[in-house]
Amino acid sequence: MIIITIILSLSFLLSWYVIKRFYKTKHNYWNLKGIPYLTPSFPFGNFQNPLKLKKSSHLHLQDIYNQLKLKGAKIGGMYVGTMPSLLLIDPNIIKKVCVQDFQYFMDRGVHCDEINEPLSAHLFALSGQKWKNLRVKLTPTFTTGKMKIMFDILMECAKVMVQKMNDETKINSDLDIKEIVACFTTDVIASAAFGIESNSFDENSQFRFYGRKLFVNTPARLFRVFFLQFYPNFAKKLGLTVFEKDINDFFMKSVKDMIEYRESTNFRRNDFFQILLDLKNSKDKEQNLSVNELAAQAFVFFTAGFETSSTTMQFALYELSKHPEIQQKAREEVLNVLQKSNGEINYEILAEMKYLTQIIEETLRKYPPLPFLNRKCLKEYFVPECNVTLDEGTRIMISLFGLHYDEEYFPNANEFNPERFNEINKPKIPPFAYLPFGDGPRVCIGLRFGMMQSKLGLALILKNFRFTLSEKTIEPLGFHKNNFLLSPEHTIYLNVLKL
């Protein structure tokens, strides 16, 4: 028995020694490259235990950005477990990666599995020629003409939101503003992307239920995402998916049901879904989309469209509630512009609300919904500024919180100041220091739709209501640790008064 114990102990010690040596060897990568880096720790490198986060990942990445910049680094090395990743600091190098030398960094390097999780094979995640082909097909979807056509859909949903707020203020002046604007954006995207009236303000709405569930990151999901992101081949062999089966089943069924309805009745509607359906049924075989491809694009339009816009609106209203002088100036602009159209909002009138655009842009600076960008180096690439060659497969990260709160680019960065984006100051912002939608060929394809949606919702709220921060809102405002998209740690309540 003693011998067995000794053997087991020695085996354990030997295994532990081998593992530690393995990590030490892997963690020497950036040192050998001569790139500034932060010393990693075992076993998660420079990142946190994904199942026991101390702070949100984007704030953690901002800390890494600040530490590397203090070292004078233009790029900096870090590790996710044993995997080396490169954080870009210098906006000029970011420009090269996103635009000038895009052919080296075309892919995001995020999870995409057409077999185990067909809904993951969407424009955001696809790589290589598949991404190129789909981008060409979908780019005409978001032209000015298409935006005007879909504006009526947005307007109908916005009117429902205003009526709901009217009803709520008669009962309780303290409103959960995220739930209000999230129901609005869910209605918009469900209608535009799926052709379905989701009735999100109804507590039994299926779309609102699954919309919430999409962004509740359980420990099990975080565990799966960690492996899918950093050990993708192994994760795919295990058949891991980001989202649970019922979420995938619900959205796939919604798409298939709508396809069957429209094709069997020859029903047509001016929405995003119709554009996808026309591609599916195109006589040009090069334009065709399969049912799974169509479903994936509708799914990403829904997930990216409703949550990012509602988050932007929520944080904008939070800041306006804390800055009544900015709120009033915005309200006066809305009312003055609406006088030209007898109080009616249309696409052209909305475009004239310049100060409201500045408010949204400053909100996106302080609260970028997707707080970091990913790229993957597809072939060896020489960085002349640092006299270093990146290896094929190197993972690239860009911290938007690092850039957007960098005092070099945005003095008094913690202050909410829409004047940063007026006609005089905006051109002074260094290119690629402000990236709420990314940039280059992989810039967010729906940015104009998202801006239109957020702007319309804010314009109607400002027109009809005055609001202040409720005492129920917990400050200082923290951020949720487990969410990949930015979200507040606690509910934001506003005291809303009907005008």
BELFEN-V647779 format. One record per helix or strand of 2 or more residues. SS is the DSSP state (H for helix, E for strand). FROM is the first residue (numbers start at 0). TO is the last residue. If there is no record, write none. Layout:
BEGIN
{{SS:FROM:TO} {SS:FROM:TO}}
END
This chain:
BEGIN
{{H:1:25} {H:28:32} {H:56:69} {E:74:79} {E:82:87} {H:90:99} {H:101:103} {H:117:119} {H:127:141} {H:143:170} {E:173:175} {H:176:193} {H:205:213} {H:218:229} {H:231:236} {H:244:264} {H:271:279} {H:284:286} {H:290:321} {H:323:340} {H:346:350} {H:353:365} {E:371:375} {E:380:382} {E:387:389} {E:394:398} {H:399:403} {H:417:420} {H:425:427} {H:439:441} {H:446:463} {E:464:468} {E:492:497}}
END
